Amino acid sequence: MTDSIEIRSGVYFDSVALMQVSARVKSTPGISDALIGMGTPLNLDLMREVGFDVADGAAPTDLVIAVRGETEEALEAARSALDAAFAELAAAAAAAGGPLGGDSPPLTLGSAARRAGAGLAVVSVPGEYAAVEVHDALEAGCSVMLFSDNVPVETEIALKDAAAARDLLVMGPDCGTAAIGGVGLGFANTVRSGTFGIVAASGTGAQQVMTLLDEAGAGVSHVLGTGGRDLGSAVAGRTTKQALRALAADPGTEHVIIVSKPADPAVVREVESLAGELGLPVSWAVLGPDSPDLTAGVEAALAATGRTVPQWRSWGAGEPPAAATGAGGDLHGLYVGGTLADEAMLIASTVLGPIPSNIPLDGAPEIDGHSLPASGHRVLDFGDDAMTRGRAHPMIDPELRHRAIRSAGGTAGVLLLDLVLGHASHPDPAAELAAAIAEARETAAAAGRTLPVVVGLVGTEADPQGRAAAAEALVAAGAEVFSSHARAVGRALAHLGHAVPTASPVRSADGTGGAGAGSTGASDPASSPLRGLLDRDPVVVTSGVSLFAEALRAQAVAVTEVAWQPPAGDIRALTAVMADERREAANAQALERMLAAGAELVGLRPARECLGLAETELLHSGPPLDWERASGPMRGALAGAVVFEGLADSLDEAEEGLAAGRFSFAPCHSRDAVGPMAGVVSPSMWMMEFVDPVHGNRAYCSLNEGLGKVLRYGANGPEVLERLRWMRDVLGPVLAAVLAAHGPIDTKNYVSQMLQSGDEGHNRNRTGTLLFLRDIMPDLLSLDGWSREDLAECARFLGSNDYFALNIVMPTCKLALAAAKDVPGSTLVVTMARNGTDFGIQLSGTGDRWYTGPAQLPQGLFLGSYGPDDANPDIGDSAITETAGIGGLAMAAAPAIVRLVGSDVAFAVETTLRMYEITLGEHPVHQVPVLEFRGVPSGIDATKVVRTGVLPQINTGMAGKIAGVGQVGAGLVTPPAECFTAALAALEETVPG
């Protein structure tokens, strides 16, 4: 046999999908074993247990592929099967956009919910990421069923409080079952409709209650899960109380059954009191020393409502053995349902004493579910958090339990099991369980023993798996099967020679209004609890395990599935920022300011005057930079500016002075200015001055030199300096006089018109330049004091320079983002800029602090014989256009731009659609015609970038990496992801508390 072990970083699939892929690869001829999973400790241990030599170092976010085959050819066939399986998963994810037509698929729950008009989200991502998804869903107006486990209790409390403040409900964490208006969520069973409402701090407990009600001929209105800790002292019944209020207002609910694992008595009393205040008839199926039996709770509810209690079904069970003839030995309870395991221990401990378990009752020994004692009674919950890290729930993937069942054949006195049917669970669990039972019984028979096996079967005939067929398969394997799990426990104890305990009576508490007092007639969804969740057919969005979405589709429910991936960076920082109570309002405020900002070009002044530059001070693009780390084009532009100002006689002398610190340089952004490419500004350069009439901010930008060998690309030869002198001596003063004569020009309006005319405002600005020429030409032609030749040359220069308007658009965008700055708690990105070495961003919520990573090399087309080896990493402040929502984010508005950057029109449209997934809103006046005049995606949200892995798309020119070369091409580039993760880590430090 030959083993193949591969670790892939940056690849994620949910545990259910990987279980299915493993099975498919394992079925390849010549393959004896295949384990494919994320690199969690549990999965790595399982691989090592079967002999795979997996090296240390795999992280939970790494995909580990371990395959064992007879030959290298078999392994190659397995790799092909693996690639095909992953390709199918990717295709399914791309097609899982739900009822959204041909739009780009949503990448976050919030996006999916807003597009689909959803009111309910199902979250089943790994527990450490769950809070982020829940906060997003709540902000989109969705109540949440939170299947994820391993969520800290303090996080649970915070999520439930956040939901309640919005009149929404968080069902969970670790909530496996719910039903809204007949639609089963999670593992819910298919039961008849009726007037019983169920509030359950237990998934399998809820399933036992709803299936017994169905067997008794009663029906269910809604099942609202709460999560297993809800009735504990810490969580204090937060969801239970909300659920009771909602059911009290529901006209279809007449009686409520509260189901729970052992609960805090004080919290139970609070819930009882609330039920009385609401006039809501309530029965209790809360497990505890005095009420160990869920079946008794159902019987009490049936009696309280005047219904007949039936004889609960059993299959393959004859008369119970007499105590004297019991087989004796140890009880091995192996469960997929934690509540059923609790019920087994509560009932059995009355005759067996405290029972060791991985979820022990008070006073009982705790054992490790992965390392069992050689003898003695034990009850194990394979669905416990510690058993499911990085692995599917055992109702989906029961293999761990099946191993334990097969092993128990040699030691157990009786096997006590549960089998829980329902939506989203294993499609045929009885067949595999029956095989494991048969093997265990054969092992016992070989040792001369008979092994009794008793199964509590939770399900209905209407479930996808079918209860009768499941029971038949189990009986054929030698099991005794009971629809009442409590009855199954009693039969198992009888096999051990113990009398069956008598169930304690269970109380019912009628509200002061009597039966039906909670009925209020037809309700108005706008005013009914939980935003009308219980009053209409659910529209659902899901994130995580695909089986839950598939189960909803099978019920003809409108569902949109989000293809979730683990976010980048520190999840603790992201979670803290998402939980910040300031964030939503802060982002709304920052976005409102950004979209409302205006921009008027009001004049031109030399930089020494409007920016206060001293004679030896220069500005440059991007975040702060020192000379030693400056790139070739940045050095060339700085040195050229020093010579242009007459501060040095040669470029060598200029570079020596820059290295020695005789000439200082700082970011343009530090003086409210922006500059394309190297962005170098020196004191005598003329700066266009812009004012935001709404907020009063000012922004500045130099005059654009045109294309070719220009200072902003690092060129600094005689022709470059001569052009700069002409711009200083002629163009600048002429335009200053023209603007003084003309008056302010609304440049925000320019941007809107450009987008309507095929410009995107970064690498295509032809319309903007022509609009500027149109506006100033009358004043230019009538200007006194200048020769006709000078004025004609100015007109020719502007008319031949399509890029002139770039230097108008950039400060227009700068003003929009300046308005959004300094909003505490906001995650809106207000600056993206590059200096040829570093890429830097700034957030609204953290002021002027920069977060940097290495500038990337653009991918695109090159001029002449230039190629990638000639290009410098990304450079320039012009990414302020993308920061404001145009440029690369609005490529769909400029189909012609795609040729410049080496792509096609479809790519441009797809790119813009994808950018909506990482932005906070859409611009009311900057619109994209080809998208039915949809506003450009506006307000880049750092949390969405980190969560989706989608980076803002920038289209840009490329400078040669050697000083003096100039432009070598144009292409596409994105920021480094570490800018955004670092920004959120810093923002976390500002979160109150």
N, C-alpha and C positions, 0 to 999 in steps of 0.2 A: 504494500500500500504506500501511496505517496501523498503527503500533505501539502496543501497550498494555503498560505496565510497571507492576506493582503489587508493593509490598513489604508483607508481613503479618508483624508481630511476634508472638511468643508462640505460633506455630503450627509443629508439627513432624510430618513424615512421613518414613519411611525412604526412601533413595535409589531402591530398587526400586519402591516404590509411586509415587513421583514420576515415574519413568521411564514407568510404565504410564499415569499420568494425562496426561503430556505427549503420548504417542502417541494417546490418546483425543481430546484437545483438538485435536491437529494434524489428525485425520481429519475435523474439522468442515468442511463445505463453505465455501469462501471463505477458509480459513485456510492460509497457506503455511508458517508455522513456529510452533512452540510449544516453549519451553524452560522447564520448571518445576522448580526445585530449591532446596535450601537455599543460603544466600548464602556459600558457600565461595569462596576465590579461584579455584579451578579452574572452578567452575560460572559465576562471573561472567565469567571470561575467555572461556569458550565462548559465552556470550551476546553478548559484545562482538565476538567473531570473526565472528558472522553478522550483525552490524550493529545489535544492540540497544544503545541508549544508556542503559546502566544507570549511575545516579549512584553515586558513592562513598558509603560509609556503611552499606551492607548488611552485617550481621553473619552469621557462620555459623549462628546460631540464628534468622535471619529467613528466611521463605519468599519467594522471588522468582518472580514470574509474568511471563514475557515472551511475548507473543503478537503475531503479525503477520497482518493480515487485509486482504482486498480492500476491504471496506466496514465501516462502523460496525455494520451489521446482522450481519455475519459475526462481528465481535468480540463482540457481545452474545450470539450463539448459542454462541460459544466459552466465554464466562463461564458460561452456563447449563450447558454440558457439564462445565465445571470444578467448579461447585457440586454437580452430580449425582455426579461421581466422588468428591469429598470426602465427600459424604453416604454413599455406599456404603462407603467406607473406614471411616467412623465406625460405621456399622451392623455391619460385619464385626468391628470391634474389640469392639463391645459383645457380640457373639455368640460371641466367641472365648474364653470362659471355660473351655473344655475340659470334662472329665467331672466338673463340679462342680454340676450341677443348676441351680436357680434362684438360687443365692447371688450376692451382689454380686461382680462380676469382680475378680480379684486385680490389684493395681496394682504389686506388686513381685515379683521372682523368689522371694524368701524366702516371701512369702505364698502364692504359687502352689504352690511345692514342698511346703510343709507341708500344704496342703489336699489336694493330689493324691497325696501320698506318693511324690514323684518322687525319683529318685536321680541324675539327669543333667540338666544345664542347657546350653542352646546360647545363647551370647551373641554378638550381631553388631551391637552399637551402635557409634557412632563411637568411635575409640580412646581419646580423652581421658576418656571416661565409663566405659570398660570395667572398670577396676579396682573401681569401686563395685559394679557388677553382680556381678562375680565374688566379692567378699567376701560379699555378701548370699547368693549361692548356696551358698558353702562353709559359712556358718553354718547354713544349712537342711539340710546333709548331702548336698549334691549335688557330684559331680564335674562338671567344666565343659569343654565344647568351646568354645574362645574363637576365633571367626572374626575378630574385630576386628583390624585392623592399626593401625599408628601408636601402638603401646604401647611406652613406654621399656623398655629392657632391665632396668634396676634394678627397675621395677615388675613385670616378668615374673618375676624372681628372687623377689621378695617374695611374689607370689601363689603360686608353685609351692612355696615353703617353707611358707606358710600351709596349703596343701592337704595337703602331706605330713604335717604335724603332726596332721591330722585323718584320715589314711589315705584321702585323696581325691586325685584327679588333675586337674591343669589341662593340657588339651591345647591348646596355643597359647602366645602369640597367633599370629594369621595362620595358623590351622589350618583348612584348607578341607575336609579329608576325614577321616572316621573311620567305623568300622562296629563295632557291638556286637551280637554274637549274630545276625548276619544283617540287622540294621537299619542302613541307610545314613544317615549324618549328613552334613550339608553337601552337598558335590558328589559323594559316594561313588557308585560304580557298582554295578549289580546283578550280583553274581557268585555262583557256586555255593558252597555250604558245604563246608568241608574242614578240613584240619589245619594249614595254614600260618597262623601269626600274623604280622602286619606291624606294625612300629614305625617310624613315618615322621616325619622332620623335614622333610617336604615333602608338600604336598597333591597336586599333579599327579604327583609322583614315585610316591606311593602308588597313585594311580589307574593309572599305567602298569604298575606291578608287579602289582596285583590283576587287571587285565584280561588281561595276558599269562598269568598263572597260569590264569585261566579259559579262555583259548584253548587252553592246554596240557592241559585236562581236570582240572586241580587245583583245589582250593577253599580258602577262607579261613575261619578261625575268628573272628578279630577283627582290626580295623585300629585301632591306637591312634596318633593323631597327636600330635605333640609341639610343633609350631611350628618355624619354619625356623631359629631360633637355638639350639635346644636342645643341639646337639652342638658349639656354639662354646665357646671358652675361658671366656667370662663365665658362661653358664648351666650349663656343665659337665655336660650330660646328665642334669639333674635328672628330667625326665619320662621320658626313655628308660630310666633305671635303675628307676624305679617300674614302668614298663610291662613291662620284662623280668621283674621279680619276679612281677607279676600273671600273666603268660602262663606262667611256669614252674609256677605252681600251678594252671593251667587244664587240666582233663583233656582238653579238646578240641583243645589245641594241641600239636603234636609237633615243629614246626620253625619258627623265627622268621627273617624277613628284615628287616634293618634298612636303611631307605632314608633318604638324606639328600642335600642339597646338599653342596658341599665342607665338610668338618668338620675340627675341630681334632684333629691326630694324637694328642695326649696324652689327650684325652677318649675317642677311639675305643679307645685301649689300655685305659682304665679300664672301658669297657663290655665289651670282650672278656674282661677278667679277671673281671668280674661274671658274664658268661654261663658261663664255665668253672666258677666257684664254684657256680652254680645247676644245673650239669649240663644246660644248655639248648643244643641244637644251633642254631647261628646261621649264616646266610649274610648277606653284605654287598652292598648296592647303594648304596654311599656314593660319590658322584661326587668325582673329584679327578684330578690330572694322570696318575696311574697307573691310574685306574679310571674312564674317562670314559663308561661305557656301562651304563645301567640294564638293558638287555636281557641283557647278559652276566651281570649279577647274578642275574636270574631263571633263566637257563640253568644257572648254577652251582648254584642251590638245587634245581632239578629234578633235576640229575645227582646231587647229594648225597643225595637221597631216592629214588634209583632210578627216576625217571620219565624218559620219553622227551621230548627237546626237539623240538618240531614245527618245520615250515617256517612262519615267521610270514606272516600274510596280507598281500596287497597287492591293489590295485584300479587298473586303468588303467595299470599300469606294465609296459612291455615290457622288452627287454634294455637294460641301462644303456648310456649313450653311452660310446664309447671316449674315453680321455683326449685323444687328438689331435683329436677332433671336438667337444669341449666348446665351449659357446657363449662362455665367458669372461664377464667383467664382475664386478659386485659382488653379494655375497650379502646379501639383505635378509631377516633373520629377524624375524618379527613374531609375538609370543607372548602367550597369556593365562596360561600356566603358567611360573612363575619357574624351577622345577627343569628343565623341558624346555628353557628358554632357556639355562640353565647347561650342560646336556648338549650342546646344539648348539654352544656356544662351545668347550667342552672338546674335542669331536671335531674341529671345523673348524679350531681354532687350530693343530692339528698340521701342517696344510698351508697355512693362510692367515696364520699368525702371530696376534698379539694382535688381538682384534676389539673395536672400540668398542661400548659398551653403556651403558644407564642403570643396569645392575647388573653392572659389569665384573668379570672375573676379575682376580686379582692381576697387575699389570703392564700391563693393558690400559687404553686411554683411556676416560674417562667422558664421556658425552654426555647432553644434556638430552632427555628423552623428548618434550618439547613443541616442541623446536626442533632439527631434524635437519640434519646436514651435507648439502651438495649432492651429494656422491659418496663412495664408499668403502664397504667392508663395514660392516654394523651388525647387531646383534641387540638387539631391544627387548622388555622385559617390561611389558606394559600392566597387569599386575596388581600392579606394584610400589607400595609405600605412597604414593610421591609422585604416582602416577597415579590413585589411588582416593580421595583426600581429598574427602569430600562427594559421591562418585560410586559407583555400584554396581560390583562386580567385573566385569571384562570377560567372564567366563563367563556373566554375567547380562545385562549391557549392553555388547555388543561394538562400539558405534558408533565409538569413538575408533580402534580397530584397523582397522575397515573403511575409515575415511577414509585411514589410512596405507597400506592395501593399494591402494586406488584411486589414490593419489598415486604409488605405487611403479612403476606401469606405465611411466612415462616414463624411469626411471633404473635399475631393478634388472636385474641379469644373471640372477638366479634368485630366486624368492620361496619362502622356507621358512616354513611355518606349522604350528601345532598346532590341533587341534579336539578339545575334551575334552567328552565327553558325561557324563551322570550326573544324579542327583537334584538338584533346585533350580537347575540351570543353565538356560540359555535353552531354551525348549520346542522350537525348530526352528532350531538355530544353523547347520546346513549350508545351508539355503536362502539365508539372508542372506550367509553367507560365500561361497557359490557366486556370488552376484550380484556381490559385490565382486571376486572373482577374474576373472570374465568381463569386467568393466569394465577391470581392470588389463591383461588380455591384449589387449583391443581397443585400448587406448591404445598398447601396444607394437607391435601389428600396424600401426597407422596410421603408425608411425615406421619401418616396414619391418623390425621385429624379431619374433622369436618369444620369448615369455617363458615359460620353464618354471616351473611351480608344483608344489611338493611339500608334501604335508600328512601329518603324523603324527596319525593318528586314534586317540584313546584312548577306548575304550568297549566295550560288549558288545551283543549282539542283545537282551538282556533289559532294557537301559536304556530309560527312557521315550522317548528319541528314536529308538532303533533304529540299530545300527551300519551294517547293510547299506543302509538308506535314505539315511543320511548319506553313505556312500561313493559311492553311485550319483549323488547330487546333485553332489558335488565332481568326480567323473570327467566328468560331463556338461558341467561348466564348463571342462574342460581340465586338471584337476589329476591328479597321480599320488598315490596314497594308500597309506600303510603303517601297519599296526597297531603295528609297532615303530618308535618315534620315532628310535632310533639308525639304523635302516635308512633312514629318510627323510632324515636328515642326510647319510648316505653318498650317496644318490641326488642330492641337491642339489649336493654337491661334484663328483660326476661330471659334472653339467651344466656346471660351471665349468671342466672339464678337468683335474680332480685325481683321482688314484687314491684309492679308498676305504680309509681306515686300517683295519688289523686290530684288532679289539677285544682288549684285554688280558685275560688270565685273571683271574677274580675269585675271591677266597679264600672258603672256607667254614670255619667254626670249630665243630667238634663239641664239645659239653660233655663233661665227663668221664663223664657217665652214658650217653652214646650217644643214638641216636635214641629219642625218646619218654621220655627220662629225666625230663622235666618233668611227666609224667603222674602224678597222685597219687590217682586215683580220684575218686569223687563228693565235692564240697567242700561245706562248711557256709558259707552266706553270712554268718553271724554272725562267722565266724573267718577267712574267705578275704580276700585282699587287696582294697583299694579298696572295703571294705564290701559285698563281693559283687557289684560292678558287672557282672562278666562272667558271673555265675551265674544271672541271671534276665532276663526280658523287660524292656527299658528302659521306664520311665515318665519322660517328658521335659517340661521347661518351657523356653520360649524367650523371648528378649527381643531385639528388633531386627528384622531382615529377615523379613518374613512368609513368604517363599518357603520358608524352612527348616521352618517349622511345617507349611506346606501339603504339603511333600514327605514329612514324617513321617506326616501323616494319610493320604496316598496309600498308605503302607505299613501302614495299620491299626495305627499306634502311638498309644498314649494320650499326648496332648500337650496342654499348656495354654499358651496364648500370652498374654504380658503386653503390653499396649498401652503401650510405653515412650515417655516424653517426656523431653527434656533437663531435668535438675534446675536449680533456680534458684540464683543466687549463684555464688560462686567454686568451680569444680570442684576446684581444687587443695586447698582447705580441706576440702571434703567427702571427697575421696579420702584425705587424711591422717587424718581422723577415722575413716573406715571402716576404715583399715588399722591403727589404733591397737590394739595387742595387748591393752590393758586393757579396751577398750570392751565386749566381749561379757560378760565376767565382771562388769564394773562395772554394766552395765545389769541383769544378773540379780540382783545384790546390791541395787541401788536398788529394783527392782521388788519383790523379796521383802520388803524392809523396809516399803515402801509398803502392800502387801497385808496384812502381818501387824499393822500398827499398829492399836491400839485407840483408843477415845475415850470418856471419861466426863466428864459434867458434874458438877463437884464443889462449885460454890458461886458466889457473886457477891460482888464487891468493887468499890469505886469505882476509877476508872482511876488516880487519883493514888496509890492504895495498891498495886494489882497491877502497874501498868505503870510506876510511878515518874514520872508526869507532873508537872512543875512547874506552878505556877499559870498561867504564860503559854505553856505548851506545848500544842499540838494535834496530832492525827494525822489523816491523810486516806488515801483509797484510792489505789491505783495506784503507779507508780514516782515517784521524787522530782520535785518541781515547785516553781517559784518563782512569786511572786504575779503577775508581769507576764504569764506564760503561762497562768495559771489560767483555766478556762472560767467561764461564768456560774453554773451550778449549784454549782461548787466554791467560787467566791467567796461565793455566797449562803450556803452551809452553813458556811463558816469564819466569816463575819461573824456569822451567827446564833449560833454557838457562843460567840463572844467576848461577845456581849450576854447570852446565857444565863448565862455564868459571872460576870456583873457586872463585867467588865473594861472595858466601854464602855457609855455610856448610849444610844447610837444605832448604827444600822447604818453610817451614814456615818463616825462616829468609829471604829468597829471596822475598817472597810476602810482608813482612814488608818493605823491602827496596824499592820495586817497589811502594808500596802505599805511602811511605814517599818521593819519588822522588830522592832517591840516585842513582837509575838506570833510565835512560831516554829511551824512545822509540818513534819512528817516523815511518811513512809509508815507506815501501820499495820503492814505486814510487818516493818518495822525493829524493832518491839517484840513480835513474835510474835502480832500481832493481825490481824483482818480486819474490813472494814466494807463493807456494801452501798452501792452508788451512790457518793455523795461520801465516805461512810465516815468522816465527821468524828467524832472522839472528843475530848472535853474532860475536864479533871481530875475533875469531880464526877459524870460519867456512870457508871452501874453497868455493870460488865463481867461477862459470864458467863465462868467459868474452867473450862477443860477440861484433862484430863490423859490422856496416852497411857500406860496401865499397862504396855505392852510395852517402850517405849523411854524413858519418863520425860519426854518433852517436854510443854510446856504451850502452850495457845493461848487466845486471848481474843476476845470479840465483844460489842458493845453490845446493848442490847435493841431489838427491832424496833418501830418507831413505828406500823406499819400502812400503809395506802395513802392516796392523796390528797395534800394539801399537807403534806409532811413534810420535816424537815431534810435527810434523805439525798438528796432530789431538788432541793435548793437553796432550798426554801421557808423563809422566816424571819419570817413575820408573827406577830402576837400569839398566835393560836391554836396555832401551832407551838411557840412558846416556853412557853406555858402547859402544853401536853402534856408537854414535856420536864421541866418542874418537877414535875409530878405523877409522872412516871416516876422522877425523882430522889428525891422525898420519900415516895412510897407504893409504887409497883410494885417498885422495886429492893429496898428493905428487906424487903418482904413476901416476894419470891421468894428473897432471901438466907436468911430465916428458914425458909422452906419447904424449901429444899435442905439446910439444916443438919439439919432434922428428918428428912427423907427419906433422905439419904445419896446416894452417887454414882448417876448414871443412865447406862446404857450407850447412848450416842447413835449408835455405829456400828450397833447393832441397829436403831435407828430408821430409818437409811438403807435397810437391807435391807427392812424392812417397808414403807417408803414406795414403793419400786420395785415391790413385789408388789401395791400397792394403787392404782397409777395416778399417783403423784407422781414427778417426775424430779429433785426436790431443788433446783431453781433458781427457776423461775417457778411451780411448783405444789408446795405444801408442806402441803396440807390434812391429809393423814394424819399427818404429823409433828407438826403442832400439836395434833391430837386425842390422839395418843399421849402427848404431854407433859402435856396436861390430865388425861388418865386417871391418869397416874402421880402427879401432885402434888395432885390434888383432895382426897384424904383428909387430907393434911397441911395443905392450905390451909384447909379448913373447920374444922379443929381448932386453928388457930393462936391463941394467946393474945396479948393486948396490942394487938389491932387491932379496930376497929369492924366490925360486920357489913356496913356500907355500904362500907367500904374493901375488904374481902375480896370482896364481891359485884362491886364495880367492877373489881377485878383479874380476876376470873373472866370477867366480860363482855368486858373488853378482849382477853383472850387468846382467848376463844371466837369473837370476831368478827374476829380478825386471822389469816386463813389464812397470812399471810407470817411469822408469829412464828417458825416453825420454820426459816425460812431462816437466821436468825442462830444457830441450833443446828447446822444442817447445815454451814455455812461453816467454823467452827472444827474441826468433825469432819474435814472434808476437809483443812484446814490441817495437822492433826496427821499425817494419812497422808502428806502431801507433805513435812512436816518430817522424818519418819523417813527419807525417800529423799535428803535433801540431803547434799552434801559427799562424794560418792563420786568420787574422781579418775577421769577418763576417761568418766564416764557422760553420755549424751546425753538422759537423761530430763528432761522439763520439770517443774520443781517449783513454778513460780509463773506464772500469767497474771493480769494486773491492769491496770486502766485508770483514769486520773484525769480523763477528759474532754478531755484534750489529747493525751496519749501513751498508747499501749498498750505494756506492758512484760512481758517474760518473764525467768525465771531458770532456769538449768540446774543439775542436780545436780553436774556436774563442774566448775563455775566459781563456786561459793559464792554470795555475795550480790550479784554483779555483775548489773546490769540491761542488757537489750538492748531498745531501744525503736524504735517507728515511730509514725506518726500514728494516733490512734484513729479508727476508721471510724464512719460513720453507719449505725445499724441500719436494716434494711428490714422493714416490718411494718405493723401497724394502729395508727391514731391515735385518741385519745379526742376526742369531740365534734367541734369544728371545727378542731382542730389538724391540721397537715400536716408534710411533711418540712422546710419552712423554719423550723418552730418547734423542731425537735429539736436537741439537742446531740449531738456525737459520743459514742461509747460511754464509759461511766464505771462504776467500781465494782470492788471486790475479789471480787465474787460469782462471777467466772469461775474461782475456786478450785474450784468444783464441777465444772466441765468439766475442769479440770486433773486432778481425781481420778477422772474417768471417768463422772460422772453429768451432770445438767443437759442441755445440748444434745447431748452424746455419747450419752445414754441416752433420747433422745426417744421411741424405740419403746416404752418402758415407760409412757409417759404420753400416750395418744392424745388426751386432752382438751386437751393443751397446744397442739396445732397450731392450734386456733381462735384462741387468744390471739395467736399470732405470724403468723397469716394464711396457713396452709398446710393440708395434708391428711395423713391417716394414712399413706398410702403414702410420702409424703416423709419422715415421721418414721422409718419403718422403714428406708428407703433410707439416710437419714443415719447412723443407728446402725451399719448394716452397713459403710458407707464408713469410719467412724471406726476400725473394727478394722484397717484398712490402715495406720494411722499410730500404732498403739499397740503396746506390747511384750507385752501379755498380757491376760488376762481375770480379773476379780475372782472369788474363790472363793465369796463369800457375797452380794455385790450382783449380782442377776440380773434378766434381762429375761424376763418370762413369755411374751410373744408370740414370742420367739425360742427357744422350747423351754428356757427358763430358762438361757440362755447368760449367762455372766458379763459385766458391762459392760466395754467396751473400756477398758483401764487402762494408764497409763504412756505418755503422749505422747512419742514419740521424734522429736527434732528432725531427725534424718537422714531419717526416713521422710516427714516433712512436706515437707522440701526436695526429696526425690527424686520424690514423687508429685504435688506441687503441691496436695495436699488440705490445707486449713487446718482446725483444730479448729472445730467448729460451736458457737456460743454463742447461747443464747436469753436475752433481757435486757429489762428495762424501759428506757424512753426518758425522759430528763429534758428539760425545756424549756431552751433555751439561754440564756434570760434569767433572771437570778437572781430567785428568789421564785415562779416559775411553778409548779414541781413537776412531776409526771409528765404526759407528753403522749401516751404510747403504749407499745407493746411490740413486739418483733420479733426478727430474727435478725441476727447479725453474726459476722464472723471477724476474727482478728488480721491485721495487715499482715505479708506474707511476709518483709519485711526484718528483723523481729525474729529469725527463725529462721536466716537466712543470717548475720546478724551474730553470733549466738551460736556458730555452728559455726566462724566465722572466729576468734573468741576461743578456742574450745576447741582449735583447731589449735595455738595457741601453747603449749599445755600438753602436747602430744604428745611423749613422750621421744624424744631423738635428732633 
